[in-house]
Amino acid sequence: MKNSSRFFCNRECEYFPCHPTKDTEDFNCMFCFCPLYRFDDCPGNKKYIMTGDGKKIKDCSECLFPHREKNYDAIMERLK
């Protein structure tokens, strides 16, 4: 899919791809910062880690959910 309002791939970004993936052709940069991060029940592949000061934070470093074009509608629905 070409760059559009649903899919944008920025191969010139110095961090591309920001998550390990075998399929850079289907890597959507539209949600560079995941809008689902604030939800504990997000459908992505998340983990939780403890910081040095004992705070629990979400680790999405292995999550590709927002970077797949097929998940665009699910993300937008969750944000309603």
Summary of the structure (lengths in Angstrom):
residues: 80
radius of gyration: 13.5
end to end distance: 24.8
largest distance: 44.0
contacts: 166
relative contact order: 0.22
helix: 20%
strand: 10%
